[in-house]
Amino acid sequence: MATTDEHRTIAPIVGPDDPRRFTDSGIEVKTLYTEEDLPADLPERLGEPGQYPYTRGIHPDMYRRQLWTHRQYAGYASAKESNERYRYLLQHGSTGLSMAFDLPTQLGLDSDDPRCLGEVGRTGVAIDTIDDMRTAFDGIPLDQVSTSMTINAPASVLLLLYELVGAEQGVASEQLRGTTQNDILKEYIARGNFIYPPEGAIRLTTDLFAYCNENVPKWNTISISGYHFREKGCSAVQEVAFTLANGIAYVQAALNAGLEVDRFGPRLAFFFNGHNNVFQEVAKFRAARRMWASIMRERFGAQDERSWRLRFHTQTGGVTLTAQQPENNIVRVALQGFAAVCGGTQSLHTNGFDEALALPTERAAKIALRTQQIIGQESGAADTVDPFAGSYFVEALTDEIEASAGELIAKIDQLGGSVQAIDFMKNEIEESAFGYHERYRIAQDIVVGVNKFVEDTPEVPDILRVDPASERQQLERLRAFKADRDAELVARRLEHVREAARGSENLMPALKLALRDRCSMGEVCGAMRDVFGEYQPTF
């Protein structure tokens, strides 16, 4: 049962000598679970795999029919170097790509902006122009891979660049498969990579929904993310609650924009974190799936069964990785990936063991990919659907997470929804992060190699170092790109973007024309910034 602490979705600080055990969500773990811990209506709550309420998975046969997508997150320095990493991963068995963008790209800034000095190509690939996107996917047929883009405020711009490059390859927009994260609310709450105030940002989100419905129908228009809440320090229950609350906000915004729920609902996707407590993580995924099915069917009246299905990507927990004894992270990542598979994920990224120190080396990236392959081919987790179903412990955890997350969503509803509850969610996450730190500090929570089983001599593996020259080279390419174009046409296209932003028409066609005619990513984002303004957070 949950604690009676004021924050019942956060584990209490009780000290290392207290005999009780808690998950990070404040769920007290009993010594023994029995049949009495199961709900009387368990058969109805479980249902059948592939059927409402999807507790047991969104497909009848799950991985017996097809394994999840092995989608390794990658990208650094220039488009050329990132292309080489993408090819390396595909050659070693990756079945999908996931683009990591540098900080300037995430903020809608060109690499030559003075604010970007020292950040170009550091945390991901720099994409300033259509030339960069073309280079990133050189030799990679876009009709044969699916690509996920971890990009939010400028998500529409990056999708359109991808679509334009696909057209150059002769790939019709209808054939493109992938996902744009496109989840701006979590940026306001937990991450900070925003550009515009919520009204303009959410308009871009729903414009992308409508555009893809008509033009890129196989594209997942949003990946509603709880991953970054968990990285910031929230508990598993908070991750479910805040993610689904944001999902509710996006659905309502799309309805308010005149879209029909069953036209965009089937292309909504989610993104969750994978942490070390295998049993809580399995229960978390099952509870989230059941809750979303009910939200879409009962709250929004969706009739298409595809709108009820929570499809999600999982990335193993970056915040769980340690710089101390980094090879221990291989074990952590394996446990986290195993939990995600047992919980029914549709795609998975497994972190490199050296990512607490730097971007992953090729060796670390290959070990991470091989970890997925071993889980799929050797562990037995893929042999049967929902392997933990009926477990006294896991079913009790699933119900507890669902109930507690439901209470948090009700609180957010009372505050007026996610946009109005940004400060509430930020405060909840900060409370949880503080609690985790204190439990770690007093060794109530053990992190092997950090606060127990510590070694005096640090182990430092070879790490990936981005060549400082890559930033200078990116600036030179961008300078040449801007010199080799029709300046008057660029100015007209950017003014067209501003006019579209001032009005109510879908912004995507104006953005596409601007990008096609060699406006840069930062220029089109800047044109919208001229109209929408910049978001100023409250602290």
KOLSE-161622 format. One record per residue (C-alpha): x, z, y; residue in one letter. Coordinates in steps of 0.5 Angstrom, whole numbers, padded with zeros to 4 digits, always signed. Each point is the difference from the previous one (the first is absolute). Layout:
N
XZYa ...
# end
This chain:
539
+0000+0000+0000m +0002-0001+0007a +0003+0005+0004t -0004+0004+0005t +0006-0001+0006d -0003-0003+0006e +0003-0007-0002h -0002+0000-0007r +0003-0007+0000t +0007+0003+0001i +0004+0004-0005a +0000+0007+0002p +0007+0003+0001i +0000+0006-0005v +0008+0001-0001g +0004-0002-0007p -0002+0006-0004d -0008-0001+0001d -0002-0002-0007p -0005-0005+0002r +0001-0007+0000r -0003-0005+0006f +0000-0007+0001t +0002-0003+0007d -0007+0000+0001s -0001+0007-0001g -0004-0001-0007i +0002+0006-0004e +0002-0002-0007v -0002+0004-0005k +0004+0002-0006t -0005-0003-0005l -0005-0005+0001y -0006+0000-0005t -0007-0004-0001e -0003+0005+0005e +0004-0004+0005d -0004-0006-0001l -0006-0002+0004p -0006+0000-0004a -0001-0008+0002d +0007-0002-0001l -0003-0006-0004p -0004-0003+0006e +0006+0002+0005r +0005-0004-0005l -0004-0006-0001g +0003-0006-0003e +0007-0003+0002p -0002-0006+0004g -0007+0003+0002q -0003+0004+0006y +0003+0006+0002p +0007-0003-0003y +0003+0007-0001t +0003-0004-0006r +0002-0006+0003g -0002-0006+0003i +0001-0005-0006h -0003+0001-0007p +0007-0001-0003d +0005+0002+0005m +0007-0001-0002y -0002-0003-0007r -0002-0006+0004r +0005-0001+0005q +0006+0005+0003l -0001+0003+0007w +0004-0005+0005t +0008+0003+0001h +0000-0001+0007r +0007+0003+0003q +0000+0001+0007y +0006-0004+0003a +0003-0003+0007g +0006+0002+0004y +0004-0003+0005a -0001-0008+0001s -0005-0004-0003a +0005-0004-0004k +0003+0007-0003e -0007+0002-0002s -0002-0006-0003n +0006+0001-0005e -0003+0007-0001r -0007-0003-0002y +0003-0006-0004r +0005+0006-0004y -0006+0004-0001l -0005-0006-0003l +0006-0002-0004q +0000+0007-0004h -0007+0000-0001g -0004+0002+0006s -0007-0003+0000t -0001+0001+0008g +0003+0001+0006l +0000+0005+0006s +0003-0001+0007m +0003+0006+0003a +0001-0002+0008f +0004+0003+0005d -0002+0005+0005l +0000-0005+0006p -0005-0005-0004t -0004+0006-0002q -0001+0001+0008l -0001-0007+0001g +0006-0001+0004l +0005-0005+0000d +0007+0001-0002s +0003-0001+0007d -0004+0005+0003d +0004+0005+0003p -0003+0006-0004r +0002-0003-0006c +0007+0001+0000l +0003+0003-0006g -0007-0001-0004e +0000-0007-0002v +0000-0001-0007g +0001+0007-0002r -0006+0002-0003t -0002-0006-0003g +0000-0008+0002v +0000-0002+0007a -0006-0005+0001i +0000-0003+0007d -0002-0007-0001t -0003-0005-0005i +0007-0002-0002d +0002+0007-0002d -0007+0000-0004m +0002-0007-0003r +0007+0002-0002t -0002+0007-0003a -0004-0005-0005f +0004-0005-0001d +0000-0003-0007g -0006+0005-0002i -0006-0004-0001p -0006+0004+0003l -0005-0002-0005d +0003+0003-0005q +0002+0007+0002v -0004+0005+0004s +0003+0004+0006t -0002+0006+0003s +0002+0001+0007m +0001+0008+0003t -0002-0002+0007i -0005+0003+0004n -0001-0001+0008a +0003-0007-0001p -0003-0002-0007a -0004-0006+0003s +0006-0003+0002v +0004+0001-0006l -0006-0003-0004l -0001-0006+0004l +0008-0001+0000l -0001+0000-0008y -0005-0005+0000e +0003-0005+0004l +0006+0001-0004v -0004-0001-0006g -0003-0006+0003a +0007-0003+0001e +0001+0001-0008q -0007-0004-0001g -0003+0006-0002v -0008+0001+0002a -0002+0006+0004s -0005+0001-0006e +0006+0001-0005q +0004+0005+0004l +0000+0007-0004r +0002+0007+0003g -0001+0005+0005t +0001+0002+0007t +0000+0008+0001q -0004-0001+0007n -0002+0008+0000d +0001+0002+0007i -0003+0006+0000l +0005+0003-0005k +0005-0002+0005e -0003+0005+0006y -0001+0005-0005i +0007+0001-0004a +0005-0006+0001r +0000-0002+0008g +0001-0007-0001n -0006-0003+0005f +0000-0004+0005i -0008+0000+0003y -0005+0005+0001p -0005+0000-0006p -0005-0004+0003e +0004-0006+0001g +0004+0001-0007a -0006+0001-0004i -0003-0006+0003r +0006-0004-0003l -0001+0003-0006t -0007-0002-0001t +0002-0007+0003d +0005-0001-0006l -0006+0002-0005f -0005-0005+0003a +0006-0005+0000y +0002+0001-0007c -0007+0000-0002n +0000-0007+0002e +0007-0003-0001n +0004+0004-0004v -0005+0003-0005p +0005+0003-0005k +0004+0004+0005w -0001+0008+0000n -0002+0001+0007t +0002+0007+0001i +0004+0005-0005s -0003+0007+0003i +0006+0004-0001s +0000+0008-0002g +0008-0001-0002y +0002+0001+0007h -0004+0006+0001f +0003+0003-0006r +0007-0002+0002e -0002+0004+0006k -0001+0006-0004g -0008+0000-0002c -0002+0003-0006s -0003-0005-0006a -0007+0002+0002v +0001-0001+0008q +0003-0007-0002e -0007-0002-0004v -0004+0003+0006a +0004-0003+0006f +0001-0007-0004t -0008-0001-0002l -0002+0003+0007a +0004-0006+0003n -0003-0005-0005g -0007+0003+0003i +0002-0002+0007a +0003-0007-0002y -0007-0001-0003v -0004+0002+0005q +0004-0004+0005a -0001-0006-0004a -0007+0001+0000l +0000+0001+0007n +0003-0006+0001a -0005-0004-0003g +0003-0001-0007l -0004+0001-0006e +0003+0006-0005v +0000-0005-0006d +0004-0005+0003r +0006+0004+0002f -0001+0006-0005g +0003-0003-0006p +0006-0002+0004r +0002+0008+0002l +0006+0003-0003a +0003+0007+0000f +0007+0002+0000f +0002+0007-0003f +0006+0004-0001n +0003+0003-0007g +0002+0007+0000h +0003+0004-0006n -0005+0004-0002n -0003-0005-0006v -0006+0003-0001f -0003+0001+0007q +0002-0007+0002e -0004-0003-0006v -0006+0004+0002a +0001-0002+0007k +0000-0007-0001f -0006+0001-0005r -0004+0004+0005a +0002-0005+0006a -0003-0006-0004r -0007+0004-0002r -0001+0002+0007m +0001-0007+0003w -0005-0003-0004a -0005+0005+0002s +0002-0001+0007i -0001-0007+0000m -0006-0001-0004r -0004+0006+0003e +0003+0001+0007r +0001-0007+0001f -0005-0003-0004g +0005-0005-0003a -0004-0004-0006q +0006-0004-0003d +0004+0004-0005e +0006-0003+0003r -0001+0004+0006s +0000+0006-0004w +0006+0000-0003r +0006+0003+0003l +0006-0004-0001r +0007+0003+0001f +0007+0000+0001h +0005+0005-0002t +0007+0002+0003q +0004+0006-0003t +0001+0005+0005g +0006-0001+0005g -0001+0007+0003v +0002+0003-0007t +0006-0004-0001l +0007+0005+0001t +0006-0002+0003a +0003+0005-0004q +0001-0002-0008q -0003-0007+0002p +0000-0002-0007e -0005+0005-0001n -0005-0004+0003n +0000-0005-0005i -0004+0005-0004v -0005+0002+0005r -0001-0007+0002v -0002-0001-0008a -0005+0006+0000l -0003-0003+0006q -0001-0007-0002g -0002+0003-0007f -0006+0004+0004a -0002-0006+0004a +0000-0005-0006v -0004+0006-0004c -0005+0000+0006g -0001-0007+0000g +0004-0003+0006t -0001-0008+0001q +0007-0001+0002s +0006+0005+0001l +0007+0001+0004h +0005+0004-0003t +0005+0003+0005n +0008-0001-0001g +0003+0006-0002f +0005+0000+0006d -0006-0001+0006e +0001+0007+0002a +0007-0003+0003l -0001-0007+0002a -0004-0006-0002l +0001-0001-0008p +0006-0004-0002t -0002-0006-0005e +0002+0005-0006r -0005+0005+0002a -0005-0005+0001a +0001-0003-0007k +0000+0007-0003i -0007+0001+0004a -0003-0006-0003l +0003+0001-0007r -0004+0007+0001t -0007-0003+0001q +0002-0005-0006q +0002+0006-0005i -0007+0003+0002i -0004-0006-0001g +0004-0002-0007q +0002+0007-0003e -0004+0006+0002s -0006-0002-0003g -0004+0002+0007a -0002-0008+0000a -0003+0000-0007d -0007+0004+0001t -0004+0000+0006v +0000+0007+0004d +0004+0004-0005p -0001+0007+0004f -0008-0001-0001a -0003+0006-0003g +0006+0005+0002s -0003+0006+0002y +0006+0001+0005f -0001-0007+0003v -0007+0000+0000e +0000+0007+0004a +0005-0003+0005l -0004-0006+0001t -0006+0003+0001d +0003+0005+0005e +0004-0005+0004i -0007-0004+0001e -0004+0006+0002a +0006+0002+0005s +0001-0007+0003a -0007+0000+0001g +0000+0006+0004e +0005-0003+0004l -0004-0006+0001i -0006+0003+0002a +0004+0004+0005k +0003-0007+0003i -0007-0002+0000d -0002+0006+0004q +0005-0002+0005l -0002-0007+0001g +0004-0004-0005g +0007-0001-0001s +0002-0003+0008v -0003+0007+0003q +0003+0004-0006a +0007-0003+0001i +0003+0007+0003d -0004+0004-0005f +0004-0004-0006m +0006+0000+0003k +0000+0008+0001n -0002+0001-0007e +0006-0005-0003i +0004+0005+0005e -0002+0006-0003e +0001-0003-0007s +0007-0002+0001a +0001+0007+0003f -0002+0003-0006g +0004-0004-0005y +0006+0001+0004h -0001+0008+0000e -0001-0001-0008r +0006-0004-0001y +0004+0005+0005r -0002+0006-0004i +0001-0004-0007a -0007+0001-0002q +0000-0007-0001d +0006-0003-0003i +0004-0006+0001v +0005-0001-0005v +0007-0001+0003g -0002+0002+0007v -0003+0007-0001n +0002+0002-0007k +0005-0003-0005f +0004-0002+0007v +0007-0003-0001e +0006+0002+0005d +0003-0007+0000t -0005-0006+0002p -0001-0006-0003e +0000-0006+0004v -0001-0007-0003p +0001-0007+0003d -0005-0001+0005i -0002-0006+0004l +0002-0001+0007r -0003-0005+0004v +0006-0004+0004d -0001+0001+0007p +0002-0007+0001a -0007-0002-0003s -0004+0002+0007e +0005-0004+0004r -0002-0006-0004q -0007+0001+0000q +0000+0001+0008l +0004-0007+0000e -0005-0003-0005r -0006+0002+0005l +0004-0002+0006r +0000-0007-0003a -0007+0000-0002f -0002+0001+0007k +0004-0005+0003a -0003-0005-0005d -0007-0001+0002r -0005-0002+0005d +0000+0006+0005a -0006-0003+0003e -0004+0000-0006l +0002+0007-0002v -0002+0002+0007a -0007-0003-0002r -0001+0003-0007r +0002+0007+0003l -0005-0001+0005e -0005-0002-0005h +0001+0006-0004v -0001+0005+0006r -0007-0004+0001e -0002+0001-0007a +0002+0007+0001a -0004+0001+0006r -0006-0003-0003g -0004+0002-0007s +0002-0006-0004e +0005+0000-0006n +0007+0001+0002l +0003-0003-0006m -0001-0008+0001p +0003+0001+0007a +0006+0004-0003l +0001-0005-0005k +0001-0006+0005l +0005+0005+0004a +0004+0001-0006l +0000-0007-0003r +0002-0003+0007d +0006+0005+0000r -0002+0006+0004c +0004+0006-0003s -0003+0006-0004m +0001+0005+0006g -0002-0005+0005e -0007-0001-0003v -0001+0008-0001c +0003+0001+0007g -0006-0005+0003a -0005+0004-0004m +0003+0007+0003r -0001-0003+0007d -0007+0000-0002v -0001+0006-0004f +0005+0005+0003g +0004+0004-0004e -0002+0006-0004y +0003+0007+0003q -0001+0006-0005p -0002+0007+0001t +0005+0005-0002f 
# end
